[in-house]
Amino acid sequence: MSDPLTTTPAHLEDSELQNLAAEWRIRAMQGDQLAHRMARALEAEQRRRIRDTGLQPLPPAGSCVNSPWWKFW
């Protein structure tokens, strides 16, 4: 029996994840409901990885202590 931790989408390489998502998407387009769910899960993991690699820390916010948050006019 295979280890369940190694079969989750989070533990796949990027290329493996991309290939599996494409294969499951093809099956889903043929009407397989299980394949549709699996393709969505794999594609969600792909989007998560892309989003996480693109995040950059924001610069520190400037202090607004001297001026109010609203303008009188």
MOPAC internal coordinates of N, CA, C and O (Angstrom, degrees):
PM7 1SCF
backbone

  N    0.0000 0     0.00 0     0.00 0    0    0    0
  C    1.4532 1     0.00 0     0.00 0    1    0    0
  C    1.5307 1   108.50 1     0.00 0    2    1    0
  O    1.2310 1   120.16 1   -41.18 1    3    2    1
  N    1.3225 1   117.30 1   138.82 1    3    2    1
  C    1.4574 1   120.29 1  -178.24 1    5    3    2
  C    1.5208 1   110.62 1   -82.12 1    6    5    3
  O    1.2310 1   121.46 1   -24.39 1    7    6    5
  N    1.2983 1   114.81 1   155.61 1    7    6    5
  C    1.4544 1   121.32 1   179.48 1    9    7    6
  C    1.5286 1   108.96 1   -71.90 1   10    9    7
  O    1.2310 1   118.83 1   -54.53 1   11   10    9
  N    1.3428 1   119.84 1   125.47 1   11   10    9
  C    1.4689 1   120.85 1  -176.76 1   13   11   10
  C    1.5247 1   113.43 1   -65.60 1   14   13   11
  O    1.2310 1   119.73 1   156.87 1   15   14   13
  N    1.3257 1   118.13 1   -23.13 1   15   14   13
  C    1.4579 1   119.75 1   179.67 1   17   15   14
  C    1.5203 1   112.17 1   -70.84 1   18   17   15
  O    1.2310 1   119.84 1   150.69 1   19   18   17
  N    1.3199 1   117.90 1   -29.31 1   19   18   17
  C    1.4625 1   119.64 1  -178.15 1   21   19   18
  C    1.5198 1   111.74 1   -84.21 1   22   21   19
  O    1.2310 1   119.28 1   169.33 1   23   22   21
  N    1.3228 1   118.98 1   -10.67 1   23   22   21
  C    1.4508 1   121.01 1  -178.82 1   25   23   22
  C    1.5230 1   112.87 1   -99.00 1   26   25   23
  O    1.2310 1   119.55 1   179.78 1   27   26   25
  N    1.3150 1   118.45 1    -0.22 1   27   26   25
  C    1.4567 1   120.54 1   177.99 1   29   27   26
  C    1.5266 1   109.36 1   -78.94 1   30   29   27
  O    1.2310 1   120.09 1   -28.65 1   31   30   29
  N    1.3238 1   117.43 1   151.35 1   31   30   29
  C    1.4664 1   120.16 1  -179.57 1   33   31   30
  C    1.5262 1   113.74 1   -58.30 1   34   33   31
  O    1.2310 1   119.95 1   150.89 1   35   34   33
  N    1.3152 1   117.70 1   -29.11 1   35   34   33
  C    1.4600 1   120.66 1  -178.30 1   37   35   34
  C    1.5277 1   112.26 1   -67.59 1   38   37   35
  O    1.2310 1   119.95 1   157.70 1   39   38   37
  N    1.3406 1   117.71 1   -22.30 1   39   38   37
  C    1.4607 1   120.75 1  -177.34 1   41   39   38
  C    1.5205 1   113.15 1   -99.48 1   42   41   39
  O    1.2310 1   119.64 1  -174.20 1   43   42   41
  N    1.3262 1   118.29 1     5.80 1   43   42   41
  C    1.4572 1   121.35 1   178.99 1   45   43   42
  C    1.5299 1   110.36 1   -88.18 1   46   45   43
  O    1.2310 1   121.18 1   -27.54 1   47   46   45
  N    1.3162 1   115.35 1   152.46 1   47   46   45
  C    1.4629 1   120.42 1   172.84 1   49   47   46
  C    1.5301 1   108.19 1   -70.26 1   50   49   47
  O    1.2310 1   120.33 1   -20.12 1   51   50   49
  N    1.3209 1   116.98 1   159.88 1   51   50   49
  C    1.4596 1   120.72 1  -178.69 1   53   51   50
  C    1.5246 1   112.18 1   -59.94 1   54   53   51
  O    1.2310 1   120.19 1   136.49 1   55   54   53
  N    1.3267 1   117.25 1   -43.51 1   55   54   53
  C    1.4632 1   120.39 1  -178.91 1   57   55   54
  C    1.5261 1   111.33 1   -66.89 1   58   57   55
  O    1.2310 1   120.34 1   140.20 1   59   58   57
  N    1.3466 1   116.96 1   -39.80 1   59   58   57
  C    1.4622 1   120.52 1   177.23 1   61   59   58
  C    1.5253 1   110.82 1   -63.77 1   62   61   59
  O    1.2310 1   121.40 1   138.18 1   63   62   61
  N    1.3161 1   114.94 1   -41.82 1   63   62   61
  C    1.4632 1   120.49 1  -179.90 1   65   63   62
  C    1.5259 1   110.55 1   -62.70 1   66   65   63
  O    1.2310 1   120.37 1   136.66 1   67   66   65
  N    1.3119 1   116.89 1   -43.34 1   67   66   65
  C    1.4540 1   121.43 1   179.92 1   69   67   66
  C    1.5298 1   111.07 1   -64.06 1   70   69   67
  O    1.2310 1   120.18 1   135.66 1   71   70   69
  N    1.3380 1   117.26 1   -44.34 1   71   70   69
  C    1.4613 1   120.90 1   179.99 1   73   71   70
  C    1.5296 1   111.71 1   -65.05 1   74   73   71
  O    1.2310 1   120.42 1   135.35 1   75   74   73
  N    1.3281 1   116.81 1   -44.65 1   75   74   73
  C    1.4620 1   119.94 1   179.09 1   77   75   74
  C    1.5247 1   111.93 1   -64.12 1   78   77   75
  O    1.2310 1   120.36 1   139.71 1   79   78   77
  N    1.3258 1   116.91 1   -40.29 1   79   78   77
  C    1.4668 1   119.96 1   179.22 1   81   79   78
  C    1.5242 1   110.30 1   -62.65 1   82   81   79
  O    1.2310 1   120.17 1   139.36 1   83   82   81
  N    1.3199 1   117.28 1   -40.64 1   83   82   81
  C    1.4670 1   120.44 1   178.90 1   85   83   82
  C    1.5345 1   111.13 1   -65.99 1   86   85   83
  O    1.2310 1   120.34 1   137.04 1   87   86   85
  N    1.3350 1   116.95 1   -42.96 1   87   86   85
  C    1.4634 1   120.43 1   179.02 1   89   87   86
  C    1.5261 1   111.52 1   -62.92 1   90   89   87
  O    1.2310 1   120.47 1   134.69 1   91   90   89
  N    1.3334 1   116.71 1   -45.31 1   91   90   89
  C    1.4616 1   120.06 1  -179.36 1   93   91   90
  C    1.5199 1   110.82 1   -68.31 1   94   93   91
  O    1.2310 1   119.69 1   146.30 1   95   94   93
  N    1.3306 1   118.20 1   -33.70 1   95   94   93
  C    1.4640 1   121.13 1   178.09 1   97   95   94
  C    1.5271 1   110.32 1   -65.47 1   98   97   95
  O    1.2310 1   120.02 1   141.19 1   99   98   97
  N    1.3353 1   117.57 1   -38.81 1   99   98   97
  C    1.4652 1   120.93 1   177.17 1  101   99   98
  C    1.5236 1   109.89 1   -62.59 1  102  101   99
  O    1.2310 1   120.58 1   135.35 1  103  102  101
  N    1.3325 1   116.50 1   -44.65 1  103  102  101
  C    1.4731 1   119.81 1   177.49 1  105  103  102
  C    1.5251 1   111.08 1   -62.80 1  106  105  103
  O    1.2310 1   120.64 1   141.47 1  107  106  105
  N    1.3127 1   116.37 1   -38.53 1  107  106  105
  C    1.4650 1   120.13 1  -179.30 1  109  107  106
  C    1.5256 1   110.78 1   -65.97 1  110  109  107
  O    1.2310 1   120.10 1   143.06 1  111  110  109
  N    1.3193 1   117.42 1   -36.94 1  111  110  109
  C    1.4608 1   120.49 1   178.56 1  113  111  110
  C    1.5252 1   111.76 1   -67.37 1  114  113  111
  O    1.2310 1   120.54 1   161.92 1  115  114  113
  N    1.3196 1   116.57 1   -18.08 1  115  114  113
  C    1.4587 1   120.97 1   177.33 1  117  115  114
  C    1.5293 1   111.40 1   -88.27 1  118  117  115
  O    1.2310 1   120.27 1   179.82 1  119  118  117
  N    1.3463 1   117.10 1    -0.18 1  119  118  117
  C    1.4572 1   121.44 1   172.90 1  121  119  118
  C    1.5103 1   116.39 1   105.53 1  122  121  119
  O    1.2310 1   119.07 1  -174.79 1  123  122  121
  N    1.3019 1   119.38 1     5.21 1  123  122  121
  C    1.4619 1   122.06 1  -179.20 1  125  123  122
  C    1.5323 1   109.41 1   -79.65 1  126  125  123
  O    1.2310 1   120.41 1   -62.04 1  127  126  125
  N    1.3361 1   116.81 1   117.96 1  127  126  125
  C    1.4637 1   121.40 1  -177.36 1  129  127  126
  C    1.5293 1   112.22 1   -68.47 1  130  129  127
  O    1.2310 1   120.11 1   139.81 1  131  130  129
  N    1.3105 1   117.39 1   -40.19 1  131  130  129
  C    1.4619 1   120.51 1   178.02 1  133  131  130
  C    1.5329 1   109.85 1   -62.83 1  134  133  131
  O    1.2310 1   120.59 1   139.37 1  135  134  133
  N    1.3091 1   116.47 1   -40.63 1  135  134  133
  C    1.4621 1   120.59 1   179.12 1  137  135  134
  C    1.5261 1   110.49 1   -64.14 1  138  137  135
  O    1.2310 1   120.31 1   144.91 1  139  138  137
  N    1.3204 1   117.01 1   -35.09 1  139  138  137
  C    1.4612 1   120.49 1   178.48 1  141  139  138
  C    1.5301 1   110.70 1   -62.44 1  142  141  139
  O    1.2310 1   120.70 1   135.03 1  143  142  141
  N    1.3228 1   116.27 1   -44.97 1  143  142  141
  C    1.4692 1   120.29 1   179.17 1  145  143  142
  C    1.5248 1   111.35 1   -65.62 1  146  145  143
  O    1.2310 1   120.90 1   138.57 1  147  146  145
  N    1.3248 1   115.88 1   -41.43 1  147  146  145
  C    1.4678 1   119.70 1  -179.40 1  149  147  146
  C    1.5273 1   110.99 1   -66.30 1  150  149  147
  O    1.2310 1   120.65 1   138.18 1  151  150  149
  N    1.3316 1   116.36 1   -41.82 1  151  150  149
  C    1.4678 1   120.29 1   178.69 1  153  151  150
  C    1.5213 1   110.55 1   -62.40 1  154  153  151
  O    1.2310 1   120.44 1   138.67 1  155  154  153
  N    1.3271 1   116.76 1   -41.33 1  155  154  153
  C    1.4683 1   119.53 1   178.85 1  157  155  154
  C    1.5190 1   111.56 1   -63.19 1  158  157  155
  O    1.2310 1   120.15 1   140.12 1  159  158  157
  N    1.3326 1   117.32 1   -39.88 1  159  158  157
  C    1.4648 1   120.99 1   179.87 1  161  159  158
  C    1.5309 1   110.63 1   -65.78 1  162  161  159
  O    1.2310 1   120.57 1   136.87 1  163  162  161
  N    1.3158 1   116.51 1   -43.13 1  163  162  161
  C    1.4657 1   120.19 1  -179.72 1  165  163  162
  C    1.5307 1   110.78 1   -67.36 1  166  165  163
  O    1.2310 1   120.28 1   139.00 1  167  166  165
  N    1.3221 1   117.06 1   -41.00 1  167  166  165
  C    1.4615 1   120.43 1   179.07 1  169  167  166
  C    1.5268 1   111.50 1   -68.19 1  170  169  167
  O    1.2310 1   120.15 1   146.87 1  171  170  169
  N    1.3141 1   117.32 1   -33.13 1  171  170  169
  C    1.4676 1   120.62 1   176.19 1  173  171  170
  C    1.5266 1   110.41 1   -65.22 1  174  173  171
  O    1.2310 1   120.56 1   140.28 1  175  174  173
  N    1.3238 1   116.54 1   -39.72 1  175  174  173
  C    1.4709 1   120.03 1   177.06 1  177  175  174
  C    1.5238 1   110.57 1   -65.11 1  178  177  175
  O    1.2310 1   120.11 1   141.39 1  179  178  177
  N    1.3279 1   117.39 1   -38.61 1  179  178  177
  C    1.4677 1   120.35 1   176.76 1  181  179  178
  C    1.5210 1   110.58 1   -61.79 1  182  181  179
  O    1.2310 1   120.14 1   133.95 1  183  182  181
  N    1.3298 1   117.34 1   -46.05 1  183  182  181
  C    1.4636 1   120.60 1   179.47 1  185  183  182
  C    1.5247 1   111.33 1   -63.30 1  186  185  183
  O    1.2310 1   120.20 1   141.49 1  187  186  185
  N    1.3414 1   117.22 1   -38.51 1  187  186  185
  C    1.4612 1   120.40 1   178.93 1  189  187  186
  C    1.5189 1   110.90 1   -62.14 1  190  189  187
  O    1.2310 1   120.57 1   137.22 1  191  190  189
  N    1.3236 1   116.52 1   -42.78 1  191  190  189
  C    1.4662 1   120.07 1   179.94 1  193  191  190
  C    1.5161 1   111.54 1   -65.15 1  194  193  191
  O    1.2310 1   120.42 1   138.75 1  195  194  193
  N    1.3226 1   116.80 1   -41.25 1  195  194  193
  C    1.4648 1   120.26 1   179.10 1  197  195  194
  C    1.5224 1   110.01 1   -64.70 1  198  197  195
  O    1.2310 1   120.65 1   136.70 1  199  198  197
  N    1.3305 1   116.36 1   -43.30 1  199  198  197
  C    1.4622 1   120.92 1  -179.60 1  201  199  198
  C    1.5265 1   110.86 1   -63.97 1  202  201  199
  O    1.2310 1   120.25 1   137.39 1  203  202  201
  N    1.3455 1   117.13 1   -42.61 1  203  202  201
  C    1.4641 1   120.32 1  -177.31 1  205  203  202
  C    1.5229 1   112.40 1   -68.26 1  206  205  203
  O    1.2310 1   119.67 1   147.85 1  207  206  205
  N    1.3261 1   118.24 1   -32.15 1  207  206  205
  C    1.4572 1   119.91 1   179.96 1  209  207  206
  C    1.5123 1   111.73 1   -77.62 1  210  209  207
  O    1.2310 1   119.86 1   157.94 1  211  210  209
  N    1.3223 1   117.87 1   -22.06 1  211  210  209
  C    1.4577 1   121.14 1  -177.74 1  213  211  210
  C    1.5080 1   114.27 1   -90.50 1  214  213  211
  O    1.2310 1   119.99 1   173.50 1  215  214  213
  N    1.3220 1   117.63 1    -6.50 1  215  214  213
  C    1.4562 1   119.94 1  -177.94 1  217  215  214
  C    1.5208 1   111.14 1   -73.33 1  218  217  215
  O    1.2310 1   121.21 1   -44.17 1  219  218  217
  N    1.3021 1   115.28 1   135.83 1  219  218  217
  C    1.4559 1   121.30 1   176.42 1  221  219  218
  C    1.5221 1   107.79 1  -126.59 1  222  221  219
  O    1.2310 1   120.29 1   -36.23 1  223  222  221
  N    1.3147 1   117.05 1   143.77 1  223  222  221
  C    1.4677 1   118.37 1   179.65 1  225  223  222
  C    1.5313 1   110.94 1   -65.79 1  226  225  223
  O    1.2310 1   120.88 1   -38.15 1  227  226  225
  N    1.3162 1   115.91 1   141.85 1  227  226  225
  C    1.4540 1   120.98 1   178.49 1  229  227  226
  C    1.5195 1   110.15 1   -78.03 1  230  229  227
  O    1.2310 1   120.33 1   -31.97 1  231  230  229
  N    1.3204 1   116.98 1   148.03 1  231  230  229
  C    1.4677 1   118.76 1   175.73 1  233  231  230
  C    1.5249 1   109.08 1   -68.74 1  234  233  231
  O    1.2310 1   120.30 1   -25.10 1  235  234  233
  N    1.3233 1   117.02 1   154.90 1  235  234  233
  C    1.4719 1   118.89 1  -179.94 1  237  235  234
  C    1.5252 1   110.50 1   -62.09 1  238  237  235
  O    1.2310 1   120.98 1   -38.96 1  239  238  237
  N    1.3054 1   115.74 1   141.04 1  239  238  237
  C    1.4654 1   121.34 1  -179.30 1  241  239  238
  C    1.5197 1   109.94 1   -69.89 1  242  241  239
  O    1.2310 1   121.15 1   -37.79 1  243  242  241
  N    1.3279 1   115.40 1   142.21 1  243  242  241
  C    1.4583 1   120.34 1   178.31 1  245  243  242
  C    1.5180 1   110.88 1   -71.46 1  246  245  243
  O    1.2310 1   120.68 1   -30.95 1  247  246  245
  N    1.2718 1   116.30 1   149.05 1  247  246  245
  C    1.4579 1   120.92 1  -178.56 1  249  247  246
  C    1.5263 1   109.88 1   -78.25 1  250  249  247
  O    1.2310 1   120.14 1   -48.21 1  251  250  249
  N    1.3172 1   117.33 1   131.79 1  251  250  249
  C    1.4686 1   123.38 1   179.04 1  253  251  250
  C    1.5225 1   111.09 1  -110.91 1  254  253  251
  O    1.2310 1   120.47 1  -150.18 1  255  254  253
  N    1.3138 1   116.72 1    29.82 1  255  254  253
  C    1.4546 1   120.55 1  -175.48 1  257  255  254
  C    1.5273 1   110.63 1   -67.13 1  258  257  255
  O    1.2310 1   119.59 1   144.52 1  259  258  257
  N    1.3323 1   118.39 1   -35.48 1  259  258  257
  C    1.4627 1   121.49 1  -175.77 1  261  259  258
  C    1.5165 1   112.93 1   -76.80 1  262  261  259
  O    1.2310 1   119.30 1   152.34 1  263  262  261
  N    1.3004 1   118.94 1   -27.66 1  263  262  261
  C    1.4596 1   120.63 1  -177.10 1  265  263  262
  C    1.5264 1   109.74 1  -118.39 1  266  265  263
  O    1.2310 1   120.89 1   -34.17 1  267  266  265
  N    1.3272 1   115.89 1   145.83 1  267  266  265
  C    1.4707 1   118.40 1   178.35 1  269  267  266
  C    1.5333 1   110.35 1   -70.96 1  270  269  267
  O    1.2310 1   120.87 1   -15.52 1  271  270  269
  N    1.3066 1   115.95 1   164.48 1  271  270  269
  C    1.4485 1   120.48 1  -179.27 1  273  271  270
  C    1.5239 1   111.62 1   -75.19 1  274  273  271
  O    1.2310 1   119.91 1   167.96 1  275  274  273
  N    1.3339 1   117.77 1   -12.04 1  275  274  273
  C    1.4695 1   122.31 1   179.56 1  277  275  274
  C    1.5083 1   108.93 1  -119.64 1  278  277  275
  O    1.2310 1   120.46 1   -21.37 1  279  278  277
  N    1.3011 1   116.73 1   158.63 1  279  278  277
  C    1.4661 1   121.56 1   175.00 1  281  279  278
  C    1.5254 1   107.99 1  -109.43 1  282  281  279
  O    1.2310 1   121.26 1   -41.13 1  283  282  281
  N    1.3152 1   115.19 1   138.87 1  283  282  281
  C    1.4631 1   119.25 1  -178.32 1  285  283  282
  C    1.5206 1   110.30 1   -65.93 1  286  285  283
  O    1.2310 1   119.51 1   132.96 1  287  286  285
  N    1.3242 1   118.55 1   -47.04 1  287  286  285
  C    1.4516 1   124.96 1   172.69 1  289  287  286
  C    1.4576 1   110.10 1  -148.77 1  290  289  287
  O    1.2310 1   120.10 1   180.00 1  291  290  289

